[in-house]
Structures are given as structure tokens and as C-alpha cells.
Amino acid sequence: MLKKKKDIKLFGNMKLMRPLMPDISLKRQYLKFWILFACTGLFVVMIARPQFGEKLETSKKKGVEVMVCLDVSNSMLSDDIKPNRLEKSKQILSKLVDNLKDDKIGLIVFAGDAYIQLPITSDYVSAKMFLSSINTNMVPNQGTSIGSAINLALRSFSPNEASDKTIIILTDGEGHEDDAVGASRNAGSQNIKVNVLGLGTPQGSPIPLDGKSNNFLKDREGNVVITKLNEGMCQEIAAASGGIYIRVDQTNAALRALQQEVDKLNKSELETKSYSSYDEKFQLFAWILLILLILEFFILDRKNRIFRKVKLFSVFLIFFLGFGSQAFAQKEVRKNIHKGNDEYKVEKYTESEITYRKALEINKQSLEAAYNLGNALYKQQKFPEAAEQYKEVVERETDKAKLSSAYHNMGNIFMEGKDYAQSITAYKQALRNNPRDDETRYNLALAQKLLEKQEQEDDGKGDKDDQNDDKDKKDEDKDKGDDKKDEQNDKNEQNKDDENKQQEQDQQNEQMSKDNAQQILDALLQNEKDTQEKVKEAQKQQQERRKIDKNW
């Protein structure tokens, strides 16, 4: 480009030569040069593959599903297996997780009741994190409800997966309180084996309290409790489903046997969703590079006679200013959303509401900002405004997980307003998008129960109104009867005493009927009250019996 300028100067002064070359444009040549220079820089950035942000990936791998049921009753604190039964169980499971590959694992803790600690997942890091936090205080009711744990495990498997499934139970088998063998047999009928790892010794040992070796758990008579391994029960549970029983000792033999049993399962294709900590962004630079190359191709060294009056540099500048302003706006939206999220985490809901609204002012189409704004409004109990935000999200959102969350929150808002019919509809929509959401399923059942109770109360009020109407009608009929009675008395005075006696008898019969009806109603109410009290007393006694009879 500089060489061309020097060559032109050989012919004469540039100011004199310019009128002789009206179609030559040095500005265009400068512009083409800088466009190619920018393309070179963008190409270097593109091949460097810039990565930031995160994204949700769906991958398919071959594996099996394993649900682990871990006994966390107080008897698992016994140290007949070092360091103690519970810690030994956690060590075995930790090594089992390390040996898994492309498989899914879930975790259930149980004592007197069973609870899901970790839903079925392929996130082994989370599995080990949840495993490390397990202790005997996680389940309030003591006992050993193995059957409940097996039934919960059966419901926790992925419903649409065709891979082999297995349940692993780590327990001392002592003091079972339900039909564990029947639950295992039910699992076997679904081709799911229940493998049992028995922890402890048949001789047993006391249960230390507060980590002190000289302070042991005692029963009601003041005797030290000795907890023993119930191998017979563990073997029955395993045999009922076709699984194996393994007694845990101080070696790794139990882990090796369990690993061999898991390896025998037929692996099939599993669909796994995971978040990547980064997202490829080279596509953005590739698109900019392509646009610049196309622009450079259409910019000629000479001025086009048709577009001679068009300032291409101005067009180019306007285009990039518009593109840059759009990119800046998107950056501001992301900045405000992140700031709002930080404020929301520390429970500054008013400040987060303001920040999310700023993001929506910049980009009204941001579904993330609208959903987060709905959450902030919900926390401030601004339910109508929150519902509007969730409604906007469900109308335009396509991601099923986000749709489920939005419908769930809408159901909660309707529940707050006691509009149980609307809440049921919202919860059903949430479950259609995420059928495995146990919290939504529980809320749906609660809403259905409250709606039924509400309808019963409404029916009771309607019956009371009908009774009042009937009473008014009876009073009106009575008045008419009195008028007829007066007329009849005027006509026939002789039958007055007989009619009065007859009316007194009717009134007495009517009064007796009302009294009898009231007595029957009171008796029914009293019976219902007595029944409710008996049920409550029975539940209370059952809970107290559980706590008194077995606290380990």
C-alpha cells in the first residue's frame, strides 16, 4: 500500500493527481489492510480455543445402577470391628466408589426410618462427600428398619433405564422392625439382587457413648447393652432375592467379594447429565472472523460508481458499534445476574430483586433473570409478583429442569394463597417435566389432602345453611298453622280443648325428635373424638415404645 503511494508520487503531486484518479481510494486500501490484520488476530485467538463459563452435557455410557443402604443406628458405633462398624462401612463404600466406572450410585441411610442421602448419580465426587458426612444422628428414630430401606431403594432407581440394578446393605442386622425378608423377596421378583454386608461379631460388644471407651449405652435396668451381629437375619435377607451375604472383617476380603458381584452385572447404556466447568467460546471469534473476511472481499480498491457516495467506513463503524453495544449489554446482564445471585445467597432479597430488575431492564428476554427475580420476590412474600415472573418463564422456557422448578414454585405460591386446585395443577406440570422430584410429589399429595379437607368444610357450611333454611321453613309453616288454628277456633269453640291437646302432643313429639337427633349427633361427635384420641395415644405409645425398647 505504501509502495503504491510512492509510485503515484513519481507521476506528480498527490493533490494534482487526485482529480485524475477519481475512482482510486486510499482509505479503502487502509481499511482492507486493517480488516485483514484483525482477521489474523482473531484467527490466533480462535485456534487458542478460549473456554469459560459452564454447560450441561448429556453423555451415554455403559454401566449399572447401585443403591447403597447404610445402617446408622447407634449399634453401628460398636468397635468390635476397628475403628467401629460405621467407620468401617464408610471405608468400604469409599473404596467401592473409587472402583466404579461409568456406573451410577445412590445412598440411603436408615435406622428406625429410611431417608435418601444421595439420589442415584454418576457424580462420584459428590458421593464421597455425602458419604464422609454420615453419622448416627442423621435419623431421629432409632432401630433397624431394613425393609423400609429396601423399599425406598427400589423406588430410587432410574425408571427408564434398562441396565442391571443391585442393592447393597451394610448393617449388623440387629433388632429388625419390619418385613425385611419380604422386601428383599419383592426386589428379587424385579430381578434386583440384595447383597448384604454384615458388620460386627457374633460375640458382640458394648456401644460407646460420646466417643468414650468407659461410657457405654445401658438399657432401662441399668445393664450395659451388648450388640451382636445377627448373621441369620442377614443371610435370610440376601437369600430371599438371590444375593450374597458377606461378613466384614479387618481385611479387604469383603470389598473384593462385593466388587466381583458388581462386576458380574450386565452393563447397558446409561444416560448421564453433567455440568462441565467450562464452555467452548471459539465459535464467537470464528463468526466475527467470517464476517470480516466477507466484508473485506466486497470492499474493492476502487470506488464503485453506484455506491460512490456511500461512506463504507461509516457503515463499517456503525455495524461494529452496534455489535459491540450488544455484546456489552449481554455482559452487563450477566454481571447483574451474578451480583444478584451473590446477594440472594446471603439472604439480601431486596437488594437481589433490584439487581435482577436492572438485568431485565437491559434484556427483557432474559429467562434466567426473570426466574431469579421470581425467587427473590417469593422470599419477600410478594407472591402475586413472583407468580407473574414464573408465568413468564414457563411460557418461554424449553429446558424441562427449569420448567419443573418454575411450576414447583408456582404451586407453592398457590398453596400460600390456599388455592389448592391451582397448586395441584402446577405440581402436576412440574412432575411431567421432572417425574423424579420427590419434594414436588410430596407437595402434590399435601395439596390434594388440603383440597379434600377444604371441600369437606365447604360442604359442612352448605349443610348448615340448608338446616337454617329448613328451620325458617318450619317456622313459616308453624305460623300458617297458627293462623288456621285461630280461624278454626273462631268457627268451632267446642273443639278447642281437643285441638290444644293434640297440638301439645305434636309439639312434644317434635321436641323429642329434635332432642333425639341432637343426642345422636353428640354421640357421633363424641365417638369420633374418642377414636381420634385413641389413634393419637396409640401413635404416641408406639413412638415411646420404640425409643424405650431399643435405643440402639
Buried (B, 14 or more C-beta within 10 A) or exposed (E): EEEEEEEBEEEEEEEEEEEEEEEBBBEBBEBBEEBEEBBEEBBEBBEEEEEEEEEEEEEEBEBBBBBBBBBBBBBBBBBBBEEBBBBBBBBBBEBBBEEBEBBBBBBBBBBBBBBBBBBBBBBBEBBBEBBEEBEBEBBEBBBBBBBBBBBBBBEBBBEEBEBBBBBBBBBBBBBBBBBBBBBBBBBBEEEBBBBBBBBBBEEBBBBBBEEEEEEBBBEEEEEEBBBBBBBEBBBBBBBBBBBBBBBBEEEEEBBEBBBEBBEEBEBBEBEBEEEEEEEEBBEBBBEBBEBBBEBBEEBBEEBBEEEEEEEBBEEBEEEBEEEEEEEEEEEBBBBBBEBBBEBBEEEBBEBBBBBBBBBBEBBEEBBBBBBBBBBBBBBEEBBEBBBBBBEBBBEEBEEEEBBBBBBBBBBBBBBEEEBBEBBBBBBBBBBEBBEBBEEBBEBBEBBBEBBEEBEEEEEEEEEEEEEEEEEEEEEEEEEEEEEEBEEEEEEEEEEEEEEEEEEEEEEEEEEEEEEEEEEEEEEEEEEEEEEEEEEEEEEEEEEEEBBEEBBB
